[in-house]
Amino acid sequence: MDWRDVCVASYAVDPAVVAETLPEGVTVDTYDGDAYLSVVPFVMGDVRPYKFPRAVGPTFGELNLRTYVTGDAGPGIYFYNLDATDRLGVAIARATYRLPYYNASQRIVRRGGTIEFESERIHRGVPGCAFDADYTPRGDPVPAESGSLTEFLLERYRFYVEGRDTLLRGEIEHEPWRVQDVTYDVRENDLFTVNGFETPDGDSHVAYSPGVEVAAHAPRRV
């Protein structure tokens, strides 16, 4: 698949706030003493099985809230929700991999250099979740600086998810991120409250990437 027009808006929070939400087997990963919650709108492009042509793969929007953890295999990502417009993909991910995917209606428009991203959760039986933001990248894409907060937040090559009776770990492969500065204007964001968090104080750390090509492996038992 491709991850395209990726915006990562990250908020520093008390590690104890994150720790109480995590399953057994992972612990909070911090940068300069802070844990982070990241709001990530982007486009999933040409999602398909290994060695299948791009033409068979759907392209759709996704919006997630995630945090940063360490587990048995090292640092990774822990997802609280992944809202997406591909109903079949949502059903498969929920049933097969226990990923917290939810059906959503989204409008994603590129107007000049600005990406307009609106999302409204429409999944039956769960609370609604609205999001509305614009983001406009600036400058040229460059690798994240070694040791920087941006590198800490983006250079993650696995995720952890709570399975039916165990922790699951999924590995991903892609080239290092190339990132740009970005102007981020958010008008509505329910992601924190719907996941049981207070809206963080302070400004977000925001990075944009035009994207990467990704190979994702099915999660396995830890």
BALOBA-1460 file (C-alpha; in Angstrom, 3 decimals):
// residues 222
<rec num="1" residu="m" x="0.000" y="0.000" z="0.000"/>
<rec num="2" residu="d" x="0.925" y="3.661" z="-0.065"/>
<rec num="3" residu="w" x="0.498" y="6.073" z="2.822"/>
<rec num="4" residu="r" x="-0.097" y="9.450" z="1.162"/>
<rec num="5" residu="d" x="-0.463" y="13.050" z="2.371"/>
<rec num="6" residu="v" x="0.332" y="12.051" z="5.935"/>
<rec num="7" residu="c" x="-0.081" y="14.660" z="8.680"/>
<rec num="8" residu="v" x="1.072" y="13.748" z="12.207"/>
<rec num="9" residu="a" x="-0.111" y="16.210" z="14.876"/>
<rec num="10" residu="s" x="1.361" y="15.145" z="18.216"/>
<rec num="11" residu="y" x="0.561" y="16.370" z="21.729"/>
<rec num="12" residu="a" x="2.726" y="15.929" z="24.821"/>
<rec num="13" residu="v" x="0.915" y="14.303" z="27.764"/>
<rec num="14" residu="d" x="1.770" y="12.863" z="31.161"/>
<rec num="15" residu="p" x="3.092" y="9.294" z="30.704"/>
<rec num="16" residu="a" x="0.835" y="8.127" z="33.552"/>
<rec num="17" residu="v" x="-2.233" y="9.152" z="31.534"/>
<rec num="18" residu="v" x="-1.166" y="6.893" z="28.681"/>
<rec num="19" residu="a" x="0.124" y="4.046" z="30.867"/>
<rec num="20" residu="e" x="-3.293" y="3.321" z="32.359"/>
<rec num="21" residu="t" x="-4.776" y="2.745" z="28.880"/>
<rec num="22" residu="l" x="-2.215" y="0.188" z="27.662"/>
<rec num="23" residu="p" x="-2.554" y="-3.607" z="27.672"/>
<rec num="24" residu="e" x="-0.123" y="-5.899" z="29.450"/>
<rec num="25" residu="g" x="3.036" y="-6.432" z="27.418"/>
<rec num="26" residu="v" x="3.733" y="-2.839" z="26.341"/>
<rec num="27" residu="t" x="4.941" y="0.209" z="28.248"/>
<rec num="28" residu="v" x="4.908" y="3.920" z="27.504"/>
<rec num="29" residu="d" x="7.737" y="5.211" z="25.312"/>
<rec num="30" residu="t" x="8.711" y="8.808" z="26.084"/>
<rec num="31" residu="y" x="10.741" y="11.646" z="24.583"/>
<rec num="32" residu="d" x="12.372" y="14.023" z="27.088"/>
<rec num="33" residu="g" x="10.033" y="12.675" z="29.750"/>
<rec num="34" residu="d" x="6.789" y="13.163" z="27.811"/>
<rec num="35" residu="a" x="4.410" y="10.649" z="26.291"/>
<rec num="36" residu="y" x="2.675" y="11.636" z="23.066"/>
<rec num="37" residu="l" x="-0.767" y="11.239" z="21.520"/>
<rec num="38" residu="s" x="-0.833" y="11.766" z="17.750"/>
<rec num="39" residu="v" x="-3.754" y="12.580" z="15.476"/>
<rec num="40" residu="v" x="-2.967" y="11.240" z="12.001"/>
<rec num="41" residu="p" x="-5.142" y="11.946" z="8.924"/>
<rec num="42" residu="f" x="-3.890" y="10.466" z="5.638"/>
<rec num="43" residu="v" x="-4.784" y="8.470" z="2.525"/>
<rec num="44" residu="m" x="-4.304" y="4.706" z="2.197"/>
<rec num="45" residu="g" x="-3.480" y="4.104" z="-1.465"/>
<rec num="46" residu="d" x="-3.746" y="0.943" z="-3.596"/>
<rec num="47" residu="v" x="-4.152" y="-1.451" z="-0.650"/>
<rec num="48" residu="r" x="-3.649" y="-4.978" z="-1.962"/>
<rec num="49" residu="p" x="-2.253" y="-8.441" z="-1.158"/>
<rec num="50" residu="y" x="1.453" y="-9.062" z="-1.746"/>
<rec num="51" residu="k" x="2.429" y="-9.262" z="-5.450"/>
<rec num="52" residu="f" x="-1.048" y="-8.186" z="-6.612"/>
<rec num="53" residu="p" x="-1.168" y="-5.275" z="-9.114"/>
<rec num="54" residu="r" x="-1.996" y="-1.801" z="-7.883"/>
<rec num="55" residu="a" x="-5.113" y="-1.756" z="-10.046"/>
<rec num="56" residu="v" x="-6.926" y="-4.191" z="-7.721"/>
<rec num="57" residu="g" x="-6.318" y="-2.154" z="-4.580"/>
<rec num="58" residu="p" x="-8.775" y="0.403" z="-3.165"/>
<rec num="59" residu="t" x="-7.730" y="3.883" z="-2.083"/>
<rec num="60" residu="f" x="-9.453" y="5.474" z="0.904"/>
<rec num="61" residu="g" x="-9.033" y="7.902" z="3.775"/>
<rec num="62" residu="e" x="-7.974" y="6.998" z="7.283"/>
<rec num="63" residu="l" x="-7.842" y="8.908" z="10.551"/>
<rec num="64" residu="n" x="-6.231" y="7.518" z="13.679"/>
<rec num="65" residu="l" x="-5.246" y="8.369" z="17.222"/>
<rec num="66" residu="r" x="-2.089" y="6.620" z="18.373"/>
<rec num="67" residu="t" x="0.562" y="6.625" z="21.060"/>
<rec num="68" residu="y" x="4.132" y="5.358" z="21.348"/>
<rec num="69" residu="v" x="5.146" y="2.250" z="23.232"/>
<rec num="70" residu="t" x="7.890" y="-0.293" z="23.758"/>
<rec num="71" residu="g" x="7.236" y="-4.031" z="23.713"/>
<rec num="72" residu="d" x="9.075" y="-7.335" z="23.407"/>
<rec num="73" residu="a" x="10.508" y="-6.463" z="19.969"/>
<rec num="74" residu="g" x="11.288" y="-2.818" z="20.647"/>
<rec num="75" residu="p" x="9.563" y="0.514" z="20.028"/>
<rec num="76" residu="g" x="6.277" y="0.673" z="18.182"/>
<rec num="77" residu="i" x="2.840" y="2.252" z="17.916"/>
<rec num="78" residu="y" x="-0.336" y="1.503" z="19.829"/>
<rec num="79" residu="f" x="-3.603" y="2.506" z="18.138"/>
<rec num="80" residu="y" x="-6.726" y="3.709" z="19.939"/>
<rec num="81" residu="n" x="-8.812" y="4.019" z="16.796"/>
<rec num="82" residu="l" x="-8.543" y="3.891" z="13.018"/>
<rec num="83" residu="d" x="-11.540" y="5.459" z="11.230"/>
<rec num="84" residu="a" x="-11.720" y="4.621" z="7.511"/>
<rec num="85" residu="t" x="-14.089" y="4.701" z="4.560"/>
<rec num="86" residu="d" x="-13.392" y="1.203" z="3.191"/>
<rec num="87" residu="r" x="-16.177" y="-0.919" z="4.715"/>
<rec num="88" residu="l" x="-14.729" y="-4.254" z="3.595"/>
<rec num="89" residu="g" x="-11.277" y="-3.377" z="4.897"/>
<rec num="90" residu="v" x="-12.730" y="-2.231" z="8.220"/>
<rec num="91" residu="a" x="-14.645" y="-5.494" z="8.616"/>
<rec num="92" residu="i" x="-11.614" y="-7.651" z="7.776"/>
<rec num="93" residu="a" x="-9.262" y="-5.709" z="10.054"/>
<rec num="94" residu="r" x="-11.682" y="-5.889" z="12.983"/>
<rec num="95" residu="a" x="-12.515" y="-9.568" z="12.560"/>
<rec num="96" residu="t" x="-9.076" y="-10.896" z="11.634"/>
<rec num="97" residu="y" x="-6.565" y="-8.682" z="13.390"/>
<rec num="98" residu="r" x="-8.639" y="-7.083" z="16.186"/>
<rec num="99" residu="l" x="-7.520" y="-3.646" z="15.034"/>
<rec num="100" residu="p" x="-9.843" y="-0.877" z="16.336"/>
<rec num="101" residu="y" x="-11.148" y="0.143" z="12.916"/>
<rec num="102" residu="y" x="-14.442" y="2.020" z="12.533"/>
<rec num="103" residu="n" x="-16.505" y="2.940" z="9.484"/>
<rec num="104" residu="a" x="-16.457" y="6.639" z="8.630"/>
<rec num="105" residu="s" x="-17.660" y="9.053" z="5.999"/>
<rec num="106" residu="q" x="-14.841" y="11.335" z="4.858"/>
<rec num="107" residu="r" x="-14.186" y="14.216" z="2.492"/>
<rec num="108" residu="i" x="-10.553" y="14.646" z="1.427"/>
<rec num="109" residu="v" x="-9.848" y="17.410" z="-1.066"/>
<rec num="110" residu="r" x="-6.563" y="18.900" z="-2.275"/>
<rec num="111" residu="r" x="-7.124" y="22.563" z="-3.025"/>
<rec num="112" residu="g" x="-3.925" y="24.113" z="-4.327"/>
<rec num="113" residu="g" x="-1.273" y="23.079" z="-1.810"/>
<rec num="114" residu="t" x="-3.772" y="22.483" z="1.015"/>
<rec num="115" residu="i" x="-5.335" y="19.146" z="1.993"/>
<rec num="116" residu="e" x="-8.847" y="19.501" z="3.448"/>
<rec num="117" residu="f" x="-9.748" y="16.502" z="5.608"/>
<rec num="118" residu="e" x="-13.181" y="15.935" z="7.158"/>
<rec num="119" residu="s" x="-14.250" y="12.717" z="8.874"/>
<rec num="120" residu="e" x="-17.481" y="11.613" z="10.569"/>
<rec num="121" residu="r" x="-17.706" y="8.176" z="12.189"/>
<rec num="122" residu="i" x="-20.795" y="6.219" z="11.074"/>
<rec num="123" residu="h" x="-20.012" y="2.868" z="12.712"/>
<rec num="124" residu="r" x="-23.092" y="1.347" z="14.326"/>
<rec num="125" residu="g" x="-23.127" y="0.806" z="18.072"/>
<rec num="126" residu="v" x="-20.196" y="3.085" z="19.001"/>
<rec num="127" residu="p" x="-19.927" y="6.794" z="19.844"/>
<rec num="128" residu="g" x="-19.627" y="9.240" z="16.978"/>
<rec num="129" residu="c" x="-16.325" y="10.974" z="16.219"/>
<rec num="130" residu="a" x="-15.984" y="14.122" z="14.104"/>
<rec num="131" residu="f" x="-12.794" y="15.676" z="12.741"/>
<rec num="132" residu="d" x="-12.275" y="18.677" z="10.463"/>
<rec num="133" residu="a" x="-8.856" y="20.140" z="9.623"/>
<rec num="134" residu="d" x="-6.716" y="21.590" z="6.833"/>
<rec num="135" residu="y" x="-2.982" y="21.103" z="6.440"/>
<rec num="136" residu="t" x="-0.601" y="22.818" z="4.046"/>
<rec num="137" residu="p" x="2.981" y="21.527" z="3.644"/>
<rec num="138" residu="r" x="5.855" y="23.949" z="3.099"/>
<rec num="139" residu="g" x="9.365" y="23.485" z="1.747"/>
<rec num="140" residu="d" x="10.985" y="20.350" z="0.391"/>
<rec num="141" residu="p" x="10.782" y="16.853" z="1.929"/>
<rec num="142" residu="v" x="13.908" y="15.927" z="3.915"/>
<rec num="143" residu="p" x="14.804" y="13.052" z="6.282"/>
<rec num="144" residu="a" x="13.913" y="13.607" z="9.919"/>
<rec num="145" residu="e" x="16.863" y="14.865" z="11.941"/>
<rec num="146" residu="s" x="18.583" y="12.117" z="13.942"/>
<rec num="147" residu="g" x="17.531" y="12.216" z="17.589"/>
<rec num="148" residu="s" x="14.703" y="14.674" z="16.950"/>
<rec num="149" residu="l" x="11.137" y="14.449" z="18.191"/>
<rec num="150" residu="t" x="10.005" y="14.021" z="14.589"/>
<rec num="151" residu="e" x="12.217" y="10.958" z="14.197"/>
<rec num="152" residu="f" x="10.912" y="9.542" z="17.505"/>
<rec num="153" residu="l" x="7.317" y="9.941" z="16.334"/>
<rec num="154" residu="l" x="7.636" y="8.724" z="12.741"/>
<rec num="155" residu="e" x="10.377" y="6.134" z="12.515"/>
<rec num="156" residu="r" x="8.318" y="3.241" z="13.908"/>
<rec num="157" residu="y" x="8.276" y="-0.125" z="12.169"/>
<rec num="158" residu="r" x="5.820" y="-2.159" z="14.227"/>
<rec num="159" residu="f" x="2.497" y="-1.825" z="15.976"/>
<rec num="160" residu="y" x="0.952" y="-3.598" z="18.928"/>
<rec num="161" residu="v" x="-2.724" y="-4.422" z="19.331"/>
<rec num="162" residu="e" x="-4.750" y="-6.158" z="22.036"/>
<rec num="163" residu="g" x="-6.074" y="-9.488" z="20.718"/>
<rec num="164" residu="r" x="-8.820" y="-11.711" z="22.093"/>
<rec num="165" residu="d" x="-6.609" y="-13.282" z="24.745"/>
<rec num="166" residu="t" x="-3.110" y="-12.008" z="24.013"/>
<rec num="167" residu="l" x="-1.074" y="-9.109" z="22.692"/>
<rec num="168" residu="l" x="-0.456" y="-9.060" z="18.929"/>
<rec num="169" residu="r" x="2.448" y="-7.442" z="17.105"/>
<rec num="170" residu="g" x="2.551" y="-6.431" z="13.433"/>
<rec num="171" residu="e" x="5.697" y="-5.508" z="11.505"/>
<rec num="172" residu="i" x="5.826" y="-2.951" z="8.692"/>
<rec num="173" residu="e" x="8.474" y="-2.117" z="6.092"/>
<rec num="174" residu="h" x="9.117" y="1.145" z="4.262"/>
<rec num="175" residu="e" x="11.858" y="3.587" z="3.402"/>
<rec num="176" residu="p" x="12.676" y="6.274" z="6.003"/>
<rec num="177" residu="w" x="10.207" y="9.128" z="6.102"/>
<rec num="178" residu="r" x="10.877" y="12.381" z="4.286"/>
<rec num="179" residu="v" x="9.096" y="15.218" z="6.057"/>
<rec num="180" residu="q" x="8.151" y="18.853" z="5.582"/>
<rec num="181" residu="d" x="7.040" y="21.719" z="7.770"/>
<rec num="182" residu="v" x="3.282" y="22.175" z="7.678"/>
<rec num="183" residu="t" x="0.589" y="24.639" z="8.640"/>
<rec num="184" residu="y" x="-2.161" y="22.785" z="10.530"/>
<rec num="185" residu="d" x="-5.603" y="24.302" z="11.153"/>
<rec num="186" residu="v" x="-7.999" y="22.100" z="13.119"/>
<rec num="187" residu="r" x="-11.625" y="23.182" z="13.558"/>
<rec num="188" residu="e" x="-13.126" y="20.059" z="15.137"/>
<rec num="189" residu="n" x="-11.488" y="17.058" z="16.792"/>
<rec num="190" residu="d" x="-13.360" y="14.480" z="18.895"/>
<rec num="191" residu="l" x="-10.555" y="11.907" z="18.880"/>
<rec num="192" residu="f" x="-9.347" y="12.617" z="22.405"/>
<rec num="193" residu="t" x="-12.731" y="12.646" z="24.142"/>
<rec num="194" residu="v" x="-14.075" y="9.592" z="22.306"/>
<rec num="195" residu="n" x="-11.025" y="7.640" z="23.515"/>
<rec num="196" residu="g" x="-11.360" y="8.781" z="27.117"/>
<rec num="197" residu="f" x="-8.689" y="11.506" z="27.158"/>
<rec num="198" residu="e" x="-8.922" y="15.155" z="28.083"/>
<rec num="199" residu="t" x="-7.913" y="17.411" z="25.201"/>
<rec num="200" residu="p" x="-4.190" y="18.097" z="25.739"/>
<rec num="201" residu="d" x="-3.019" y="21.581" z="26.637"/>
<rec num="202" residu="g" x="-0.414" y="23.357" z="24.560"/>
<rec num="203" residu="d" x="0.453" y="23.413" z="20.895"/>
<rec num="204" residu="s" x="0.934" y="20.309" z="18.800"/>
<rec num="205" residu="h" x="4.145" y="19.207" z="17.100"/>
<rec num="206" residu="v" x="3.112" y="18.767" z="13.466"/>
<rec num="207" residu="a" x="4.973" y="17.056" z="10.623"/>
<rec num="208" residu="y" x="3.865" y="16.271" z="7.079"/>
<rec num="209" residu="s" x="5.085" y="13.675" z="4.603"/>
<rec num="210" residu="p" x="4.001" y="13.211" z="0.994"/>
<rec num="211" residu="g" x="4.115" y="9.522" z="1.856"/>
<rec num="212" residu="v" x="5.839" y="6.167" z="1.640"/>
<rec num="213" residu="e" x="5.205" y="2.799" z="0.017"/>
<rec num="214" residu="v" x="4.526" y="0.235" z="2.738"/>
<rec num="215" residu="a" x="4.500" y="-3.533" z="3.179"/>
<rec num="216" residu="a" x="2.567" y="-4.593" z="6.284"/>
<rec num="217" residu="h" x="2.708" y="-8.079" z="7.786"/>
<rec num="218" residu="a" x="-0.221" y="-9.713" z="9.535"/>
<rec num="219" residu="p" x="-0.072" y="-9.332" z="13.341"/>
<rec num="220" residu="r" x="1.260" y="-12.313" z="15.290"/>
<rec num="221" residu="r" x="1.046" y="-13.328" z="18.926"/>
<rec num="222" residu="v" x="3.670" y="-11.735" z="21.133"/>
